Amino acid sequence: MNPELQDKLTEIFPWFHNIYIECGDGWQWIILDMCREIDDLYFDAGREVDIEIVQIKEKFGSLRVYYSHTEFNGVFFIDEIIAKYELLSKKTCEFCGKDASIINEKGWLRCVCKNCERIW
């Protein structure tokens, strides 16, 4: 992922510590929207964001987000938010962000559109 996006995420969301994102640029808007929704959840609850994103990566053709947190009764909702965006990644090209599907190329799963499939 583009290092500039990582810097931007840290700038927009101070709670998003500058971690290495291990996926293609096509999912950048998914990650940005997911962070906005998490931020809004805490804002609506009148709380400081107390989760720490540990890792964001592609695994088995979809986005995976790992995090830790302190006790907050909204954790269930955080899990729902993350699950929603992980599911969305399964139909979004990891490389360009267009509509896509997961393909199996010699045992390697990737979510790519028809155009990027030729490149990949």
DSSP file (Angstrom, degrees, kcal/mol; ACC not computed):
  #  RESIDUE AA STRUCTURE BP1 BP2  ACC     N-H-->O    O-->H-N    N-H-->O    O-->H-N    TCO  KAPPA ALPHA  PHI   PSI    X-CA   Y-CA   Z-CA
    1    1 A M              0   0    0      0, 0.0    20,-0.1     0, 0.0    23,-0.1   0.000 360.0 360.0 360.0 148.2    0.0    0.0    0.0
    2    2 A N    >>  -     0   0    0      1,-0.2     4,-1.4     2,-0.1     3,-0.9  -0.354 360.0-142.5 -57.2 122.7    1.0    3.5   -0.7
    3    3 A P  H 3> S+     0   0    0      0, 0.0     4,-2.1     0, 0.0     5,-0.2   0.797 100.3  62.8 -60.9 -27.9    3.1    4.9    2.2
    4    4 A E  H 3> S+     0   0    0      1,-0.2     4,-2.3     2,-0.2     5,-0.1   0.865 100.6  52.4 -65.1 -35.2    1.4    8.3    1.7
    5    5 A L  H <> S+     0   0    0     -3,-0.9     4,-2.8     2,-0.2    -1,-0.2   0.917 107.1  52.2 -65.7 -42.0   -2.0    6.7    2.4
    6    6 A Q  H  X S+     0   0    0     -4,-1.4     4,-1.9     1,-0.2    -2,-0.2   0.914 110.5  47.8 -60.0 -42.5   -0.6    5.4    5.7
    7    7 A D  H  X S+     0   0    0     -4,-2.1     4,-2.1     1,-0.2    -1,-0.2   0.903 111.4  51.1 -63.7 -41.0    0.6    8.8    6.6
    8    8 A K  H  X S+     0   0    0     -4,-2.3     4,-2.9     2,-0.2     5,-0.3   0.903 107.6  52.5 -64.1 -41.7   -2.7   10.3    5.7
    9    9 A L  H  X S+     0   0    0     -4,-2.8     4,-2.9     1,-0.2     7,-0.3   0.911 110.6  47.7 -60.4 -42.1   -4.6    7.7    7.9
   10   10 A T  H  < S+     0   0    0     -4,-1.9    -1,-0.2    -5,-0.2    -2,-0.2   0.868 112.8  49.5 -66.3 -36.3   -2.4    8.6   10.8
   11   11 A E  H  < S+     0   0    0     -4,-2.1    -2,-0.2    -5,-0.2    -1,-0.2   0.921 117.7  38.6 -68.3 -44.5   -3.0   12.3   10.2
   12   12 A I  H  < S+     0   0    0     -4,-2.9    -2,-0.2     1,-0.3    -3,-0.2   0.900 127.4  33.8 -73.0 -42.2   -6.8   11.9   10.0
   13   13 A F    ><  -     0   0    0     -4,-2.9     3,-2.6    -5,-0.3    -1,-0.3  -0.856  66.0-169.7-119.8  94.0   -7.1    9.4   12.7
   14   14 A P  T 3  S+     0   0    0      0, 0.0    -1,-0.1     0, 0.0    -4,-0.1   0.770  88.4  61.1 -55.8 -25.6   -4.5   10.0   15.5
   15   15 A W  T 3  S+     0   0    0      1,-0.1     2,-1.3    -3,-0.1    38,-0.4   0.646  83.2  88.8 -75.6 -14.1   -5.5    6.6   17.0
   16   16 A F  S <  S-     0   0    0     -3,-2.6    -3,-0.1    -7,-0.3    -1,-0.1  -0.707  76.5-150.0 -87.1  95.2   -4.4    4.9   13.8
   17   17 A H        -     0   0    0     -2,-1.3     2,-1.7     1,-0.1    -2,-0.1  -0.385  31.2 -94.3 -68.8 144.6   -0.7    4.3   14.5
   18   18 A N        +     0   0    0     -2,-0.1     2,-0.2    -8,-0.1    -1,-0.1  -0.371  64.6 161.4 -66.4  86.5    1.5    4.3   11.5
   19   19 A I        -     0   0    0     -2,-1.7     2,-0.5   -13,-0.1    36,-0.1  -0.667  46.7 -96.7-104.8 162.5    1.6    0.6   10.7
   20   20 A Y        -     0   0    0     -2,-0.2    36,-0.6     2,-0.0     2,-0.6  -0.684  33.4-148.6 -80.7 124.2    2.5   -1.2    7.5
   21   21 A I  E     -a   56   0A   0     -2,-0.5     2,-0.9   -20,-0.1    36,-0.2  -0.847   5.4-157.7 -96.1 122.3   -0.5   -2.0    5.5
   22   22 A E  E     +a   57   0A   0     34,-2.9    36,-1.9    -2,-0.6     2,-0.3  -0.568  55.4  78.1-106.2  69.0    0.1   -5.2    3.5
   23   23 A C  S    S-     0   0    0     -2,-0.9    -2,-0.1    34,-0.2    72,-0.0  -0.965  81.4 -76.3-159.5 171.0   -2.4   -5.0    0.6
   24   24 A G    >   -     0   0    0     -2,-0.3     3,-1.4     1,-0.1    71,-0.1  -0.228  41.1-109.5 -74.2 163.4   -2.9   -3.3   -2.8
   25   25 A D  G >  S+     0   0    0      1,-0.3     3,-1.8    70,-0.2     4,-0.3   0.668 106.0  79.8 -66.2 -18.6   -3.9    0.3   -3.3
   26   26 A G  G 3  S+     0   0    0     68,-2.2     3,-0.3     1,-0.3    -1,-0.3   0.715  92.4  50.9 -64.1 -19.7   -7.4   -0.8   -4.6
   27   27 A W  G <> S+     0   0    0     -3,-1.4     4,-2.2    67,-0.7     3,-0.3   0.337  78.0 102.9 -97.8   6.5   -8.6   -1.3   -1.1
   28   28 A Q  H <> S+     0   0    0     -3,-1.8     4,-2.4     1,-0.2    -1,-0.2   0.885  81.4  48.9 -60.4 -39.6   -7.4    2.1    0.2
   29   29 A W  H  > S+     0   0    0     -4,-0.3     4,-2.6    -3,-0.3    -1,-0.2   0.834 108.8  54.7 -70.2 -29.4  -10.9    3.6    0.2
   30   30 A I  H  > S+     0   0    0     -3,-0.3     4,-2.4     2,-0.2    -2,-0.2   0.936 111.0  44.7 -65.2 -45.9  -12.3    0.5    2.0
   31   31 A I  H  X S+     0   0    0     -4,-2.2     4,-2.4     2,-0.2    -2,-0.2   0.907 114.0  49.8 -65.0 -42.3   -9.7    1.0    4.8
   32   32 A L  H  X S+     0   0    0     -4,-2.4     4,-2.2    -5,-0.2    -2,-0.2   0.933 112.8  46.0 -62.3 -47.5  -10.4    4.8    4.9
   33   33 A D  H  X S+     0   0    0     -4,-2.6     4,-2.3     2,-0.2    -2,-0.2   0.885 111.5  52.8 -63.6 -38.7  -14.2    4.2    5.2
   34   34 A M  H  X S+     0   0    0     -4,-2.4     4,-2.3     2,-0.2    -1,-0.2   0.929 109.9  47.9 -62.0 -45.5  -13.7    1.5    7.8
   35   35 A C  H  X S+     0   0    0     -4,-2.4     4,-2.7     1,-0.2    -2,-0.2   0.894 110.4  52.2 -63.2 -40.1  -11.6    3.9    9.9
   36   36 A R  H  X S+     0   0    0     -4,-2.2     4,-2.7     1,-0.2    -1,-0.2   0.922 110.1  48.6 -60.3 -43.9  -14.1    6.7    9.5
   37   37 A E  H  X S+     0   0    0     -4,-2.3     4,-2.0     2,-0.2    -2,-0.2   0.894 112.2  47.7 -67.0 -39.4  -16.9    4.4   10.7
   38   38 A I  H  X S+     0   0    0     -4,-2.3     4,-1.9     2,-0.2    -1,-0.2   0.929 112.3  50.2 -64.1 -44.9  -14.9    3.2   13.7
   39   39 A D  H  X S+     0   0    0     -4,-2.7     4,-2.4     1,-0.2    -2,-0.2   0.915 110.4  49.8 -59.1 -44.5  -14.0    6.8   14.6
   40   40 A D  H  X S+     0   0    0     -4,-2.7     4,-3.0     2,-0.2     5,-0.2   0.871 105.5  57.5 -63.3 -38.1  -17.7    7.8   14.3
   41   41 A L  H  X S+     0   0    0     -4,-2.0     4,-1.3     1,-0.2    -1,-0.2   0.933 111.6  41.3 -58.7 -47.3  -18.7    4.9   16.6
   42   42 A Y  H  <>S+     0   0    0     -4,-1.9     5,-2.6     2,-0.2     4,-0.5   0.906 113.8  52.8 -68.0 -41.7  -16.5    6.2   19.4
   43   43 A F  H ><5S+     0   0    0     -4,-2.4     3,-1.5     1,-0.2    -2,-0.2   0.933 108.8  49.8 -59.1 -46.7  -17.5    9.8   18.7
   44   44 A D  H 3<5S+     0   0    0     -4,-3.0    -1,-0.2     1,-0.3    -2,-0.2   0.805 110.7  50.5 -63.3 -29.0  -21.2    8.9   19.0
   45   45 A A  T 3<5S-     0   0    0     -4,-1.3    -1,-0.3    -5,-0.2    -2,-0.2   0.500 113.8-120.9 -85.0  -4.6  -20.4    7.1   22.3
   46   46 A G  T < 5S+     0   0    0     -3,-1.5     2,-0.3    -4,-0.5    -3,-0.2   0.830  70.8 125.4  69.7  32.3  -18.6   10.2   23.6
   47   47 A R      < -     0   0    0     -5,-2.6    -1,-0.3    -6,-0.1     2,-0.2  -0.878  66.1-110.8-124.4 153.9  -15.3    8.2   24.0
   48   48 A E        -     0   0    0     -2,-0.3     2,-0.3    -3,-0.1    -9,-0.0  -0.588  49.2 -98.7 -73.5 143.3  -11.8    8.5   22.9
   49   49 A V        +     0   0    0     -2,-0.2    -1,-0.1     1,-0.1   -10,-0.1  -0.509  45.3 177.0 -66.1 124.4  -10.8    5.8   20.4
   50   50 A D        +     0   0    0     -2,-0.3    20,-0.7    20,-0.1     2,-0.3   0.084  40.3 103.8-121.5  22.9   -9.1    3.1   22.5
   51   51 A I  E     - B   0  69A   0     18,-0.2     2,-0.5    16,-0.0    18,-0.2  -0.726  55.3-148.9 -99.6 157.8   -8.4    0.4   19.9
   52   52 A E  E     - B   0  68A   0     16,-2.9    16,-2.2    -2,-0.3     2,-0.5  -0.974  12.6-137.7-125.2 117.0   -5.1   -0.2   18.3
   53   53 A I  E     - B   0  67A   0     -2,-0.5    14,-0.3   -38,-0.4   -36,-0.1  -0.621  23.2-178.3 -70.0 121.8   -5.0   -1.5   14.8
   54   54 A V  E     -     0   0A   0     12,-2.8     2,-0.3    -2,-0.5    13,-0.2   0.852  60.2  -5.4 -92.3 -41.4   -2.3   -4.2   14.9
   55   55 A Q  E     - B   0  66A   0     11,-1.7    11,-3.0   -36,-0.1     2,-0.4  -0.983  47.9-167.2-158.3 142.3   -2.2   -5.3   11.3
   56   56 A I  E     +aB  21  65A   0    -36,-0.6   -34,-2.9    -2,-0.3     2,-0.3  -0.996  34.6 138.2-129.4 125.4   -4.0   -4.8    8.0
   57   57 A K  E     -aB  22  64A   0      7,-2.4     7,-2.9    -2,-0.4     2,-0.4  -0.963  52.6 -97.5-156.3 170.4   -3.3   -7.3    5.2
   58   58 A E  E     + B   0  63A   0    -36,-1.9     2,-0.3    -2,-0.3     5,-0.2  -0.828  41.4 170.1 -92.7 135.0   -4.6   -9.4    2.4
   59   59 A K  E >   - B   0  62A   0      3,-2.8     3,-1.5    -2,-0.4    51,-0.1  -0.946  66.2  -9.4-148.7 127.9   -5.2  -13.0    3.3
   60   60 A F  T 3  S-     0   0    0     -2,-0.3    50,-0.2     1,-0.3     3,-0.1   0.832 129.7 -52.9  53.7  36.6   -7.0  -15.6    1.2
   61   61 A G  T 3  S+     0   0    0     48,-0.7     2,-0.3     1,-0.2    -1,-0.3   0.499 121.0  81.6  84.6   5.0   -8.2  -13.0   -1.2
   62   62 A S  E <  S-B   59   0A   0     -3,-1.5    -3,-2.8    47,-0.1    -1,-0.2  -0.927  83.6 -88.2-139.5 166.7   -9.8  -10.6    1.3
   63   63 A L  E     -B   58   0A   0     23,-0.5     2,-0.4    -2,-0.3    -5,-0.2  -0.454  35.8-164.5 -71.9 140.1   -8.9   -7.9    3.7
   64   64 A R  E     -B   57   0A   0     -7,-2.9    -7,-2.4    -2,-0.2     2,-0.5  -0.998   3.3-170.1-127.6 132.2   -7.9   -8.9    7.2
   65   65 A V  E     -B   56   0A   0     -2,-0.4     2,-0.4    -9,-0.2    -9,-0.2  -0.985   1.2-170.1-125.6 123.1   -7.8   -6.4   10.1
   66   66 A Y  E     +B   55   0A   0    -11,-3.0   -12,-2.8    -2,-0.5   -11,-1.7  -0.931  15.9 162.7-114.0 135.7   -6.4   -7.3   13.5
   67   67 A Y  E     -B   53   0A   0     -2,-0.4     2,-0.3   -14,-0.3   -14,-0.2  -0.961  27.1-146.0-147.2 162.4   -6.8   -5.0   16.5
   68   68 A S  E     +B   52   0A   0    -16,-2.2   -16,-2.9    -2,-0.3     2,-0.3  -0.884  24.1 174.1-124.3 161.7   -6.6   -4.9   20.3
   69   69 A H  E     -B   51   0A   0     -2,-0.3   -18,-0.2   -18,-0.2     2,-0.2  -0.968  30.2-113.9-156.7 166.6   -8.7   -2.8   22.6
   70   70 A T        -     0   0    0    -20,-0.7     2,-0.3    -2,-0.3   -20,-0.1  -0.462  66.0 -60.9 -94.3 179.7   -9.6   -2.0   26.1
   71   71 A E        +     0   0    0     -2,-0.2     2,-0.3     2,-0.1    -1,-0.1  -0.464  69.3 151.3 -68.4 125.3  -13.0   -2.8   27.5
   72   72 A F    >   -     0   0    0     -2,-0.3     3,-2.2    -3,-0.1     4,-0.2  -0.930  47.1-136.5-153.8 128.7  -15.7   -0.9   25.6
   73   73 A N  T 3  S+     0   0    0     -2,-0.3     3,-0.4     1,-0.3     4,-0.2   0.569 102.7  67.8 -67.9  -4.3  -19.3   -2.1   25.1
   74   74 A G  T >>  +     0   0    0      1,-0.2     4,-1.8     2,-0.1     3,-0.5   0.386  67.8  99.9 -91.1   3.5  -19.1   -1.1   21.5
   75   75 A V  H <> S+     0   0    0     -3,-2.2     4,-2.5     1,-0.3     5,-0.2   0.876  77.1  58.2 -58.5 -37.6  -16.5   -3.8   20.7
   76   76 A F  H 3> S+     0   0    0     -3,-0.4     4,-1.8     1,-0.2    -1,-0.3   0.909 106.7  48.4 -56.8 -41.2  -19.2   -5.9   19.2
   77   77 A F  H <> S+     0   0    0     -3,-0.5     4,-2.7     2,-0.2    -1,-0.2   0.851 106.9  55.4 -69.5 -34.1  -20.0   -3.1   16.8
   78   78 A I  H  X S+     0   0    0     -4,-1.8     4,-2.8     2,-0.2     5,-0.2   0.933 107.3  50.5 -61.6 -44.9  -16.3   -2.7   15.9
   79   79 A D  H  X S+     0   0    0     -4,-2.5     4,-2.5     1,-0.2    -2,-0.2   0.901 110.9  49.3 -58.7 -41.1  -16.3   -6.4   15.0
   80   80 A E  H  X S+     0   0    0     -4,-1.8     4,-2.3     2,-0.2    -2,-0.2   0.913 110.8  49.6 -64.7 -43.1  -19.4   -5.8   12.8
   81   81 A I  H  X S+     0   0    0     -4,-2.7     4,-1.8     2,-0.2    -2,-0.2   0.948 113.3  45.5 -61.2 -49.5  -17.8   -2.8   11.1
   82   82 A I  H  X S+     0   0    0     -4,-2.8     4,-2.5     1,-0.2     5,-0.2   0.917 112.0  51.9 -61.6 -43.8  -14.6   -4.7   10.3
   83   83 A A  H  X S+     0   0    0     -4,-2.5     4,-2.4    -5,-0.2    -1,-0.2   0.887 106.8  54.8 -60.3 -39.0  -16.5   -7.7    9.1
   84   84 A K  H  X S+     0   0    0     -4,-2.3     4,-1.9     1,-0.2    -1,-0.2   0.920 112.4  41.7 -60.8 -44.6  -18.5   -5.5    6.8
   85   85 A Y  H  X S+     0   0    0     -4,-1.8     4,-1.7     2,-0.2   -22,-0.2   0.817 111.5  54.8 -77.4 -30.2  -15.4   -4.1    5.1
   86   86 A E  H  X S+     0   0    0     -4,-2.5     4,-0.7    -5,-0.2   -23,-0.5   0.913 110.5  47.6 -64.1 -41.1  -13.7   -7.4    5.0
   87   87 A L  H >< S+     0   0    0     -4,-2.4     3,-0.9     1,-0.2    -2,-0.2   0.899 108.9  53.9 -64.9 -41.3  -16.7   -8.7    3.1
   88   88 A L  H >< S+     0   0    0     -4,-1.9     3,-1.7     1,-0.2    -1,-0.2   0.857 101.2  60.0 -61.0 -35.9  -16.7   -5.7    0.8
   89   89 A S  H >< S+     0   0    0     -4,-1.7     3,-1.3     1,-0.3    -1,-0.2   0.765  90.7  70.4 -64.8 -23.8  -13.0   -6.5   -0.1
   90   90 A K  T << S+     0   0    0     -3,-0.9    12,-0.4    -4,-0.7    -1,-0.3   0.575 108.5  34.8 -71.5  -7.6  -14.1   -9.9   -1.4
   91   91 A K  T <  S+     0   0    0     -3,-1.7     9,-1.7    -4,-0.2     2,-0.4   0.110 104.7  84.0-130.7  21.5  -15.8   -8.1   -4.3
   92   92 A T  B <  S-C   99   0B   0     -3,-1.3     7,-0.2     7,-0.2     2,-0.2  -0.993  84.7-111.0-127.1 129.5  -13.4   -5.2   -4.8
   93   93 A C     >  -     0   0    0      5,-3.6     4,-1.6    -2,-0.4    19,-0.2  -0.380  19.0-146.1 -61.8 126.5  -10.2   -5.5   -6.8
   94   94 A E  T  4 S+     0   0    0     17,-2.8   -68,-2.2     1,-0.2   -67,-0.7   0.745  95.4  42.0 -63.9 -23.7   -7.2   -5.3   -4.5
   95   95 A F  T  4 S+     0   0    0     16,-0.3   -70,-0.2   -69,-0.2    -1,-0.2   0.828 132.5  10.7 -97.7 -36.4   -5.2   -3.5   -7.2
   96   96 A C  T  4 S-     0   0    0      2,-0.1    -2,-0.2   -70,-0.1    16,-0.1   0.568  90.1-120.3-123.3 -12.4   -7.5   -0.9   -8.8
   97   97 A G     <  +     0   0    0     -4,-1.6    -3,-0.1     1,-0.3     3,-0.1   0.481  66.6 130.3  87.7   2.3  -10.7   -0.8   -6.6
   98   98 A K  S    S-     0   0    0      1,-0.2    -5,-3.6    -6,-0.1    -1,-0.3  -0.325  72.9 -68.7 -82.0 170.0  -13.2   -1.9   -9.3
   99   99 A D  B    S+C   92   0B   0     -7,-0.2     2,-0.3    -2,-0.1    -7,-0.2  -0.326  72.4 152.7 -57.0 138.3  -15.8   -4.7   -9.0
  100  100 A A        -     0   0    0     -9,-1.7     2,-0.3    13,-0.1    13,-0.2  -0.882  34.4-135.0-154.8-179.8  -14.0   -8.0   -8.8
  101  101 A S  E     -D  112   0C   0     11,-1.6    11,-1.9    -2,-0.3     2,-0.4  -0.958  35.3 -92.6-144.0 163.0  -14.1  -11.6   -7.6
  102  102 A I  E     -D  111   0C   0    -12,-0.4     2,-0.3    -2,-0.3     9,-0.3  -0.626  43.2-171.0 -80.6 130.4  -11.7  -13.9   -5.8
  103  103 A I  E     -D  110   0C   0      7,-3.2     7,-1.9    -2,-0.4     2,-0.6  -0.860  20.1-134.9-118.9 157.0   -9.7  -16.1   -8.2
  104  104 A N  E     -D  109   0C   0     -2,-0.3     2,-0.7     5,-0.2     5,-0.2  -0.940  21.1-177.6-112.9 110.9   -7.4  -19.0   -7.5
  105  105 A E  E >  S-D  108   0C   0      3,-2.5     3,-1.3    -2,-0.6    -2,-0.0  -0.870  75.8 -35.9-112.5  98.0   -4.2  -18.8   -9.5
  106  106 A K  T 3  S-     0   0    0     -2,-0.7    -1,-0.2     1,-0.3     3,-0.1   0.890 125.0 -43.6  55.8  43.5   -2.1  -21.9   -8.7
  107  107 A G  T 3  S+     0   0    0      1,-0.2     2,-0.6     0, 0.0    -1,-0.3   0.400 115.3 114.8  86.9  -2.3   -3.3  -22.0   -5.1
  108  108 A W  E <   -D  105   0C   0     -3,-1.3    -3,-2.5   -48,-0.0     2,-0.4  -0.906  55.1-150.0-104.8 117.1   -2.9  -18.3   -4.5
  109  109 A L  E     +D  104   0C   0     -2,-0.6   -48,-0.7    -5,-0.2     2,-0.3  -0.719  24.6 162.3 -90.6 132.6   -6.2  -16.5   -3.9
  110  110 A R  E     -D  103   0C   0     -7,-1.9    -7,-3.2    -2,-0.4     2,-0.8  -0.993  38.0-130.2-144.7 146.7   -6.6  -12.9   -4.9
  111  111 A C  E     +D  102   0C   0     -2,-0.3   -17,-2.8    -9,-0.3     2,-0.3  -0.877  48.5 153.2 -98.3 108.1   -9.5  -10.6   -5.5
  112  112 A V  E     -D  101   0C   0    -11,-1.9   -11,-1.6    -2,-0.8     2,-0.1  -0.949  41.4-122.3-136.8 153.1   -9.0   -9.0   -8.9
  113  113 A C     >  -     0   0    0     -2,-0.3     4,-2.0   -13,-0.2   -13,-0.1  -0.356  42.3 -97.8 -82.7 172.3  -11.0   -7.6  -11.7
  114  114 A K  H  > S+     0   0    0      1,-0.2     4,-1.0     2,-0.2    -1,-0.1   0.883 123.4  50.0 -61.0 -39.5  -10.8   -9.0  -15.2
  115  115 A N  H >> S+     0   0    0      1,-0.2     4,-0.8     2,-0.2     3,-0.6   0.944 113.9  42.5 -66.8 -48.1   -8.4   -6.3  -16.3
  116  116 A C  H 3> S+     0   0    0      1,-0.2     4,-3.1     2,-0.2    -1,-0.2   0.763 103.0  69.1 -71.6 -24.3   -6.0   -6.7  -13.4
  117  117 A E  H 3< S+     0   0    0     -4,-2.0    -1,-0.2     1,-0.2    -2,-0.2   0.883  98.0  51.6 -60.0 -37.3   -6.2  -10.5  -13.7
  118  118 A R  H << S+     0   0    0     -4,-1.0    -1,-0.2    -3,-0.6    -2,-0.2   0.853 114.3  43.0 -67.3 -34.4   -4.4  -10.3  -17.0
  119  119 A I  H  <        0   0    0     -4,-0.8    -2,-0.2     1,-0.2    -1,-0.2   0.893 360.0 360.0 -76.6 -42.4   -1.6   -8.2  -15.3
  120  120 A W     <        0   0    0     -4,-3.1    -1,-0.2     0, 0.0    -2,-0.2   0.468 360.0 360.0 -72.1 360.0   -1.4  -10.3  -12.1
